[in-house]
Amino acid sequence: MFIILGYLIVAAGVFVSFVAMGGHMGALYQPFEFTLIGGAALGAYIASSNGASIKLLLEAVPKAIKRNPYGKSLYMELMALLYVLLNKARRDGLMSIESDIEDPKASAIFTQYPLVQQDAKIMEFLTDYLRIMISGNMNSFEIETLMDQEIEALHNEHHSPVNAVRAVADGLPAFGIVAAVLGVVKALAAVDQPPAVLADLISKAMVGTFLGILLSYGFCAPFASAVERQSVASIKVLECIKVTLLASMNGYPPPLAVEFGRKVLFSSVRPSFSELEAHVRQAKNQAASR
């Protein structure tokens, strides 16, 4: 949502100021300049990408526009879920949560936390490593290494569209110069025309440079930053799960294990110690009543 607001402010700041200085919007209406710059940028992106990269970018577009799903409410649910699972495993043994992991949709525990259930990547990461813990064939150091490798792979994958959009943003000013040069070539070819005609042709050529720079720094680069923030947030939630599970494997009780997870969160979404303690206590009472 903020990216749309930002785009509106950019457009208003540029075009309203242009009109206020005495400019005419009709002078900036050069659709073929836009087609030239946009088509060249799109073609360069496609030429430097593959099907997987393009798919990731298409998936990232709505995520960048929507509100960040990894907010405080999701983390409160996640840490309550982790507490309940780890507490049950500590009390009744790891095998006691096997049925919950194998069929989370039918689990009485998982169904209490819909925000977590809605995120397929969180569910996959959590249930996969709980299965590994139940198997008992790997120690905490081996699991930590495996977690780090998976998180790094996901980080690189999620940054693929970010890098692609930033490359396009870097290239847009150059494509604007290409459009401007072609416009100047057209103007020079009409050197026998009156000065007013030449001035009009040159002004239209300069619109290409203007569009290239505006699209790059006003629209494309901010979009890349928005996609990157979503990517970082999606990785941070996995790091929270990782730290909590490893703390449990290293012998820390569930209340302290979820405190480990709380500490790795960004301050904007991190609940306070008392907030988390009260929420976990409530989750514990609800689990005991079932």
C-alpha positions in Angstrom: 0.0 0.0 0.0 2.8 2.4 0.8 4.4 1.8 -2.6 1.2 3.1 -4.3 1.1 6.1 -2.1 4.8 6.8 -2.8 4.2 6.5 -6.6 1.3 9.0 -6.3 3.6 11.5 -4.4 6.4 11.1 -7.0 4.0 11.7 -9.9 2.3 14.6 -8.2 5.6 16.2 -7.1 7.1 16.0 -10.6 4.1 16.9 -12.8 2.4 19.4 -10.6 5.7 21.3 -10.2 6.2 21.2 -14.0 2.8 22.7 -14.6 3.3 25.3 -11.8 6.5 26.4 -13.5 4.5 27.1 -16.7 5.1 23.9 -18.5 2.4 22.1 -20.6 1.6 18.5 -20.0 1.1 18.0 -23.7 4.8 18.5 -24.2 5.5 15.4 -22.1 2.9 13.2 -23.8 5.2 11.2 -26.0 3.8 7.6 -26.1 6.4 6.3 -28.5 9.3 7.5 -26.2 7.7 5.5 -23.4 7.2 2.5 -25.8 10.9 2.7 -26.8 12.2 2.9 -23.2 9.8 0.4 -21.7 10.1 -2.1 -24.6 13.9 -2.0 -24.5 14.0 -2.5 -20.7 11.5 -5.3 -20.9 13.4 -7.0 -23.7 16.7 -6.7 -21.8 15.1 -8.2 -18.7 13.7 -11.1 -20.6 17.0 -11.7 -22.3 18.9 -11.8 -19.0 16.3 -14.0 -17.1 14.8 -17.4 -17.2 11.3 -18.8 -16.6 11.9 -19.3 -12.9 13.1 -15.8 -12.4 10.2 -14.3 -14.3 7.7 -16.4 -12.3 9.3 -15.2 -9.0 9.0 -11.6 -10.2 5.3 -12.1 -11.1 4.7 -13.6 -7.6 6.6 -10.7 -6.0 4.4 -7.9 -7.6 1.2 -8.5 -5.5 3.3 -9.1 -2.4 5.1 -5.8 -2.7 1.7 -4.0 -3.1 -0.1 -5.7 -0.3 0.5 -5.2 3.4 3.4 -7.1 4.9 1.9 -10.4 6.3 4.8 -10.9 8.7 3.5 -8.6 11.4 3.4 -8.8 15.2 0.1 -10.9 15.2 1.7 -13.6 13.1 4.8 -13.8 15.3 2.6 -14.0 18.4 0.7 -16.9 16.9 3.9 -18.6 15.7 5.6 -18.4 19.1 2.5 -19.6 20.8 2.4 -22.6 18.4 6.0 -23.4 18.9 5.6 -23.2 22.7 2.6 -25.6 22.6 4.3 -28.1 20.3 7.6 -28.0 22.3 5.8 -28.3 25.6 3.9 -31.3 24.5 7.0 -32.9 23.1 8.9 -32.2 26.3 6.1 -33.6 28.5 5.0 -36.6 26.4 7.9 -37.2 24.1 8.6 -36.1 20.5 6.5 -38.9 19.1 3.4 -37.3 20.7 3.4 -34.5 18.1 4.0 -36.8 15.1 0.3 -37.0 14.2 0.0 -33.2 14.4 3.0 -32.7 12.0 1.9 -35.4 9.5 -1.6 -33.8 9.1 -1.5 -30.2 10.3 -4.9 -29.4 8.8 -6.5 -32.0 11.0 -4.4 -31.1 14.0 -6.2 -29.6 17.0 -3.0 -27.6 17.7 -2.3 -26.2 14.3 -5.9 -25.2 13.6 -5.7 -22.8 16.6 -3.2 -20.7 14.6 -4.7 -19.8 11.2 -2.2 -17.1 10.3 0.6 -19.6 10.5 -1.4 -22.3 8.7 -2.0 -19.9 5.8 1.7 -19.5 5.1 2.8 -22.6 3.2 6.6 -21.8 3.5 6.3 -21.5 7.3 4.4 -24.7 7.6 6.8 -26.6 5.4 9.9 -25.4 7.2 8.4 -26.0 10.6 7.0 -29.5 10.0 10.1 -30.6 8.0 12.5 -29.9 10.9 10.2 -31.3 13.5 10.1 -34.5 11.5 13.9 -34.5 11.5 14.0 -33.9 15.2 11.6 -36.8 15.7 13.8 -39.1 13.7 16.6 -38.6 16.2 19.3 -39.3 13.6 20.8 -35.8 13.6 22.2 -33.6 16.4 21.6 -29.9 16.8 24.8 -28.9 15.0 23.9 -30.9 11.9 20.3 -29.6 11.9 21.6 -26.0 12.3 23.9 -26.5 9.3 21.0 -27.8 7.2 18.7 -25.0 8.3 21.4 -22.4 7.4 21.8 -23.9 4.0 18.1 -24.0 3.3 17.6 -20.4 4.5 20.6 -19.2 2.3 19.1 -21.0 -0.7 15.7 -19.3 -0.1 17.4 -16.0 0.5 19.2 -16.2 -2.9 16.0 -17.4 -4.6 13.9 -14.5 -3.2 16.6 -12.0 -4.2 16.5 -13.1 -7.8 13.6 -10.7 -8.7 15.1 -8.0 -6.6 18.4 -8.1 -8.5 16.5 -8.3 -11.8 14.4 -5.2 -11.1 17.4 -3.3 -9.8 19.3 -4.2 -13.1 16.3 -2.8 -15.0 16.3 0.4 -12.9 20.0 0.8 -13.5 19.5 0.5 -17.3 16.4 2.8 -17.7 18.4 6.0 -17.7 20.6 4.6 -20.5 17.5 3.6 -22.5 16.3 7.1 -21.9 19.5 8.4 -23.5 19.0 6.1 -26.4 15.5 7.6 -26.9 16.9 11.1 -26.7 19.7 10.4 -29.1 17.2 9.0 -31.6 15.1 12.1 -31.2 18.1 14.3 -31.8 18.9 12.3 -34.9 15.4 12.9 -36.1 15.7 16.6 -35.4 19.0 16.9 -37.2 17.4 15.2 -40.2 14.9 18.1 -40.3 17.6 20.8 -40.2 16.0 22.5 -43.2 12.9 23.2 -41.1 12.1 26.5 -39.3 13.7 27.0 -35.8 10.3 26.5 -34.1 9.9 23.0 -35.7 13.5 22.1 -34.7 12.9 23.3 -31.1 9.8 21.2 -30.9 11.6 18.1 -32.2 14.5 18.6 -29.7 12.2 19.1 -26.8 10.5 15.9 -27.6 13.8 14.1 -27.8 14.7 15.4 -24.2 11.5 13.7 -22.9 13.2 10.4 -23.4 16.0 11.3 -21.0 13.4 12.6 -18.5 11.3 9.4 -18.7 14.2 7.1 -18.3 15.5 8.8 -15.2 12.0 9.2 -13.7 11.0 5.6 -14.3 14.3 4.4 -12.9 14.6 6.4 -9.6 10.9 7.2 -9.1 9.3 3.9 -9.8 11.5 0.9 -10.6 14.1 1.3 -7.8 11.5 1.8 -5.0 9.7 -1.3 -6.2 12.9 -3.3 -6.0 13.3 -2.1 -2.4 9.7 -3.0 -1.6 10.3 -6.6 -2.9 13.5 -6.8 -0.9 11.8 -5.9 2.3 9.2 -8.6 1.7 12.0 -11.1 1.0 13.9 -10.2 4.2 10.7 -10.5 6.3 9.9 -13.9 4.8 13.4 -15.1 5.8 13.3 -13.6 9.3 10.3 -15.7 10.2 12.3 -18.9 9.3 15.2 -17.7 11.4 12.8 -17.3 14.4 11.7 -20.9 14.0 15.3 -22.0 13.6 16.5 -20.4 16.8 13.6 -21.6 18.8 13.9 -25.3 17.7 17.6 -25.3 18.2 17.3 -23.9 21.7 14.8 -26.7 22.5 17.2 -29.3 21.1 20.0 -27.9 23.3 17.9 -28.5 26.4 16.2 -25.2 27.1 12.6 -25.4 28.3 9.9 -24.1 26.0 9.4 -20.7 27.7 13.1 -20.0 27.3 13.2 -21.4 23.8 10.5 -19.1 22.5 12.4 -16.2 24.2 15.4 -17.1 22.0 13.1 -16.8 19.0 11.7 -13.5 20.2 15.1 -12.0 20.4 16.0 -12.4 16.7 12.9 -10.4 15.5 13.0 -6.9 14.2 12.0 -4.3 16.9 9.0 -3.2 14.8 7.3 -6.6 15.2 9.0 -8.0 18.3 6.6 -8.4 21.3 7.8 -7.4 24.7 8.8 -10.1 27.2 5.6 -9.6 29.2 3.4 -9.7 26.1 4.9 -12.9 24.9 4.8 -14.5 28.4 1.1 -13.6 28.8 0.3 -14.9 25.3 2.2 -18.1 25.8 0.5 -18.7 29.2 -2.9 -18.2 27.5 -1.9 -20.7 24.7 -0.8 -23.2 27.4 -4.2 -22.9 29.2 -6.1 -23.4 26.0 -4.0 -26.4 25.1 -4.6 -27.9 28.6 -8.3 -27.4 28.3 -8.6 -29.4 25.0 
